[in-house]
Structure formats: C-alpha cells, structure tokens
Amino acid sequence: YLENYPYDSADAYASRIIALTSLRDVFAAFGGTGVPTPAQVDARIKADIAALSALQRDDGGFSTWTKNGDPQPYISVQATEALVLARLAGFAVPDAAYGRALAYIRDIESKFPAFWGAQDRHAVSAYALHVRNEAGERDPAKAAALYRSDAGLALDALAWLWPVVDDPAIKGEIARTIANRANETPGAATFTASYTDAAHLVLGSDRRTDGIVLDALISEQPAGDLIPKVVAGLIGNQVKGRWDNIQENGFILVALHRYFAKYEAQSPAFVARAWLGDTYAAEHSFQGRSIDRQHTLVPMSDLHGDPAVVLQKSGTGRLYYRLGLTYAPSSLAVDARDEGFVVDRRYEAVGDPGDVRRGADGVWHIKPGAMVRVRVTMVADTNHTNMALVDPLPAGLEAVNPALAASPRPPEKHSAVPGVQRPPTWFGFSWFDHENLRDDRVEAFSAYLYGGTYDYTYVARATTIGDFVVPPARAEEIYAPEVFGRSASARVVIG
C-alpha cells in the first residue's frame, strides 16, 4: 500500500519515510516472498527524501502539493519528523532542509491561521514538541506550559506530550487520562479521538490515535498490560493487510516497529509447556519467527476440582497464549448474557399483523406460509474489531435471499434497490461489511464496529409446521470469542 500510494503529496512522502525507516530491520528479520530487499527500501527512502525536500518552502515549512503552496502547519511538523527519523536512521538529509524545518516548528505557534481553533493549535504544538524531542531538542518547560493551558487536549496531543514533560504530577495525570479513555475488552484495546469538525486540519483519526498512544505507552509504561491489547486491536483492525489511509499506516507502523524492537527483537527459541493440575497437558518447541499456533484440547472432565493451569517457557523470545472454554448448557432454555454485547431478537409480521404474535408465556406463534421479519438489535459497549453477529434459524423458518431471482419479494424496507432487504444505514452505508443467508442461520460481519446500538433485519418464511427451540442470537469478536453477547433462547410454534 505504501509503495503503490498514488498521490505525491508532502504528507504521503513523510508518512512513507516514517514507516520505511522503521520497517527496515523488520524486513530483514522476516524476509520472505514479496518483502523488499534492504537495497530496495533504502533506494525508496532516498528518493522520497529528495522529493520531500523539493517541496519545502523558503521559510522552512511545507504545503501539501507544491513548493509555493499555502503553508500547512500539521504537514510541516510531519515532514520535519520524516527528515529527523531519516537522519537518525543514517540517511543523508540535506543540512539546509533539516535546519530550516526544525527552525520552522520551533515557532510553530506563529504559523497557525487565524481561523484555527484552540484544540487544533494545541495538537500541532504538542506534535512539534514530540518531533523536537526526537531530534534531541527536548523542551519540557514548554510542554508543561502547553498541558496546563488546555484541559481539553485531544488524546493524541496528550500522548505526544507525555514523553516530553518532566513534571511527575503531569505525567501521572496523562497516564490516568489515557487509561480512562481506553475502550478495553479481554483481548484488545482501542481509543477514540475527540476532535471538532476541524479535525481535517490535523488529519486525525481514531486508528492513528491508537498508534500514537501505543508509541507513548511503550516509552512511558513499558510493562503495562494495556500495550499488547492495543497491538491486538490494531492488528485486528487491518483490512487487506493495512489500515485506512497513509496517515494511519505511517504512525501505526512506527509504533508497531517500536513494539517489535522492545518486546520481539529476540528471535523465538523456546519450549512452551502447560500443566493442568498434576497433568502434563502439552509441550511444543518454537524456533524462529512464524505465525504458527499450537492448540491443545483437554476434556471437560479434567477440569473437575478446579485444577490450576500452569504455563512455562524455557528459552528466549516472547510467548503469546490464550485459554478458552467451550461448553454445552445443561438446559435448552438459555438466558441472555452480556460479555461485551447486548443482543435482543424479535419476530415481526411483514403482511397481516396477525401472522405473528407472542403469547404471555413468551412463545412466538407464526402462521404457516407467513413472511416474518426477524429483527436483531445489538448494543456494543465499546469499539470492537472483527466481530460477527449470528442468528440461528428455527427449523420451521427459511431465510429469504433477495439476491436470488426465484425468491419472493417482501415489501421494501430500508432499501434503495427494489426488492433488496437491508437494515438501517448511516449515510447509505451499512454497519456490516458482509452477510451470509444460510439454511440454518444468518450472519453479518464487521471488520471494525464502533460502540453504539445497531439493528440487523432480514425476512424469513414459515415453511414447516412444528414446535421449535431457537438457540440464542449471538454477537462475538471472531478472534476473541470470550468477548460476546447473546439473546435469550426462544420457542417458536408454526401452525
């Protein structure tokens, strides 16, 4: 994505330089088909340094597209960071361009247009202090003054300031704010930026904020439990191997590289062992870098008496593990449960209101042959990556697939395409990325779901007379199924 990015803007050059200078040793460690050689990476970085330097204005700042364009404070700071990181990585950066860029951001406050708001000004000021710190020009006094001047600093601005300030009280306040703003699940953590409508001035986004905060956490709280969760959240939010835009990819890759250098620099060479009480449950040798996983299953009977689970690693490298429990309920009547999602399911008549009714005992009664709208409401308590919503069908209902020419056409609802059934959308886009209408269940998937309330609806037809038990509708994170929610089970009578 970085190599093929089509736009020759200053922030694109800067983002690519920032990312590639960080990735050089990662490429060398992993190698493999499609991974560029060190010579190829260095050649691209050198070309981008030359192209970025050619866009520098005479006053040391940068515009977006041309040398003589309007100066852009945020892009000027990012371009300076690219030159700083390139020089730190050993690349030849023209002294004149380097010096003028640093001089420009030392006084970045005088470069803000009059229409900029305080939040955007202070975010860019914090970023400039961060870049100067990377260049060896640490200014803790100015960082502390900026922090005290604005109680509403954006989260990425706080993360930029955190390594620069010396005041222990300020460091503690920033640490608490970041911890309190984490959207945390058992397996991952994300953050939500809170910019005004002028966020485009600083090219902000939630995923970029995740990368910036991760970088600060590694620097300031290297033993923190939140760090691997933020990494898991970022990795889980990739689509086709990357994030949404050039800004996100640049900042996130820098943070992930620093994670790699801090925690995964040693090539794995260890033996992992597991005990369940006194039972020796598993052993596996991990040698060299790979994405392989080893799974061990133990029967439920071995869990009687609440035995301790003991894991051991002998050797060098970092071990990641997950413990999960798969079980069968003792009764077909299952209550709703919230472990990250709240899920509710209802059956509604499409035509005659009398086609569907719910008795006082909670049993749903549906007339044979009737068209039924199934409405699943889901509440996500925080942001989630790679989640699935699955609604099992009772054996007497068959989902109507509007993509099939032979399917009946229910009355249109929430759709701009005749005959196609879709749930409510935001600005014409559905909350889910993909859906499956299967014989026994209906599924909807989202690569990244913001906290909030969502409806998913589909139409089914009552095809078989009978008395059916319906398992709960369930929402879960695909790669961390311990983050889930379910509706109560139901009973459906058709006839």
Secondary structure, 3 states (H helix, E strand, C coil): CCCCCCCCCHHHHHHHHHHHHHHHHHHHHHCCCCCCCHHHHHHHHHHHHHHHHHCECCCCCECCCCCCCCCCHHHHHHHHHHHHHHHHCCCCCCHHHHHHHHHHHHCHHHHCCCCCCHHHHHHHHHHHHHHHHHCCCCCHHHHHHHHHHCCCCCHHHHHHHCCCCCCHHHHHHHHHHHHHCEEECCCCEEECCCCCCCHHHCCCCHHHHHHHHHHHHHHHCCCCCHHHHHHHHHHHCCECCECCCHHHHHHHHHHHHHHHHHHCCCCCEEEEEEEECCEEEEEEEEECCCCCCCCCCCCHHHHCCCCCEEEEEEEECCCCCCCCCCCCCCCCCCCCEEEEEEEEEEEEECCCHHHEEECCCCCEEECCCCEEEEEEEEEECCCEEEEEEEEECCCCEEECCCCCCCCCCCCCCCCCCCCCCCCCCECCECCCCEEEECCCEEEEEEEEECCEEEEEEEEEEECCCEEEEECCCEEEECCEEEEEEECCCEEEEEC
